[in-house]
């Protein structure tokens, strides 16, 4: 992750370094990405780079962090617009995520990560980063906001642990559909399949799945 010295740079210079590194990671595979090219395109010295990041893998983690934060921001907007309807929120979150993935630069970046020979270790390292990182903090805020907005409204009443099991399944379903998008699955097929997934989740966690609905079924 970036050093405090990097964070104190003017935003314009941070963006130039970030853009130069992103361009290199989208140009070629993760393993073949050239630190020399990143430094040259950013207009900084090698010594300066190492005062900002530990290695090219460190800057990759930073780029992934920034990239993932865009998805969380999308989730927050969708939750606010859904006004307590978790099913509307999830459907719009999928649409927003697909819109982000249509950007060619993001598409190339994700593809190169997925094609990395050590992608399992790489992804584990990225997602096991500092629990106080912006990504982790925003993730927890989104989880809590959805719980407070939707439980007892569009979701039946449930405890935190049960809710988190539901929410993680929903987020995993979205992540799998994003991967399908990058694998070339048509968007209409992705949406149809996700609607089926939401239907299954709704039967287990929706407001209609509470005791009243179960009593009606027994009759």
N, C-alpha and C positions, 0 to 999 in steps of 0.2 A: 504494500500500500504506500501511497506517497508520503514523503516526509513533511514535517511542519514547514520546512523551508520552501517546498513546492507549493504548499497551501498559501504561503504568504506572497507568492508571485502575483503580478497583475493578472486578472482573468484572461486578458487577451493573450498573454504569453502561455498561460496554462493551456488554453485552447489550441494554440499553435503546436505545442508539444503533444497534446492529446490527439490532435488530428493527424500529425505525422506518424505517430505510433499506430493509430487505427488504420491508416492507409497501408502501412507495411503488413499488418496482420490480415488485411483483406486482400492484399496483392498476392500472397503466397501462403504456403502451409505454415503452421505454427512453428514447427521445428526449423524451417528454412528462413524464417523471418530474420532480417538483418538488423542488428542493433546499430551498425555503422550507418545504414540508410536512415534509420529513425533519427539519429543524432544530426546527420547532415540536413535532412529535410526540416527538422525543428530549428535549425540554426543555433545549436548549443554545442558546447565542448563535451567530450567524454567525461571529464572531471565533474562538470556541472550535472550531467545526467546522474552520476552516482551520488550526488548530494540530494537528488530527488527520489530515486528508486534504487533498490538493491541490485536488480537485474532486469533483463527483458521479460522474465516470467513475473516479476513483481509488477511491472507496468501492465502486463496482460491481465493480472488480477484486478488492477485498478480499472481498466477498461470494461471488464466484465461487471464489476461493481456498478459502474455508471450506467451500463446497458441495462442491467437488471432493475436498477432504480426507476428507469423509464416505465417499466411494466408495473411497478408498484404505484407510481403516480397515476397511471391509467386506471388501476384498480380502485384507487381512492376516488377518482372522478366518477367512475361508474357506480360506486356505492352511494355517493352523494346524490346522483341523478336518479337512482332507483328508489330512494326514499323508503327503505325498509323492506323492499322486495328482493330477497337474495337471489331468486331465480332470474329476475330481470338483470340484476347486477352481474351474475355469472355469464349470462348470454352476451351482454354488452362488453364484458371483460374479454371474452374470446374474440369478439369482433375487433376490439381495440388492439388486442395483441397481434391479430393477423394483419391489421393495418400497419403496425410498427414493423412487422416482418417483411412487408412488401418493399421496404427500402432496400435498394440493392446492396448498399454498404453493410447493413445489418445482416442481410442474407449471406453474403460472402463471409462475414466474420463468424457467424454461427456455423456455417458449413465447415470452415477451416478448423474450428474447435472440435466438431464432431468427427472430423477425419484425422485428428491428431492421434498418433500411434499410442500415446499414453493418456488418452482422453479420460479414462476412468479416474486415474490418479489426479489429473488436472482438475476435473470437475469436483472431485472430493475436496481438494485443497481450496478451491474457490468458495464452495458452499460451506466449508468448515472454518471460515475465516473469523475474525474478531466478532464476538457477539454484540459488541458495542458499535460496530460499523454502521454507516448510514443505511445500508441494505437491511441489516438485521433489525435495526430500530424501526424502520419503516414497515417491515414485515409484521412485527409485533403490533404496531399501531393499527395496521389494516385488519389483522385478525380480531383485535379487541373491538374496533369500530363496527365491524360486521356483526359481531356477537351482540353488542349493545343495540344495534339498529334493527336486527332481524329476528332474534330469538323471542318467541311469544307473538310474533307478527306473521311473517312468511315462513318461519321455522317454528316447529313445536317447541315447547319449553324443554330445555335440556341443560345439563351441567357443562362446565367448561371443557372437561376432558372429552365428553361425547361430541360436543360441538367441534373441537379441534380435529377429531377423527374425521368428521364429515367435511370440514373445511379443507383439510389436507387432501382428501380424496378428490374434491372438486378442483383444487389447484393442480393436482397431478394429472387429472383428465385434461385440463387446459394445456399443460406442458406437453402431454402426449400428442395433442392435436397440433400444437405448434411444430413438433418434430415431423408430424405427418405432412404439414404444409411444406417443410423443407425437403421432404422426400418426394414431393410432386403430387400429392393427393389434391384433387380439385377442392376449392373452397366450399362449394355447395355440398359435396360429400362430407366434408369436415363438419359443417353445421348440422347436417342431418344426423350424423353419428353422435355429435355432442348433445343434440336435443334428446336422443334416446338415453344417453347417460344421465342427463338432468332428470328425465322421467323416473329412472331407477332411484336416484338419490332422493327425489321428492317423495316417492312412496315410503321411503324409510325415515325421512327427516322433515318432510313438509308439515304444515299446520294440520292438514287433513289426515295425517298418519297418527294422530294422538288417540287418546282413549275413546273419544266419541266415535271416531271412524272405525276403530276396532270393535266397539260395541255394535255398531250398525252392521258390520260384516257378520258377526255372530248371529244376528237376527236373520 
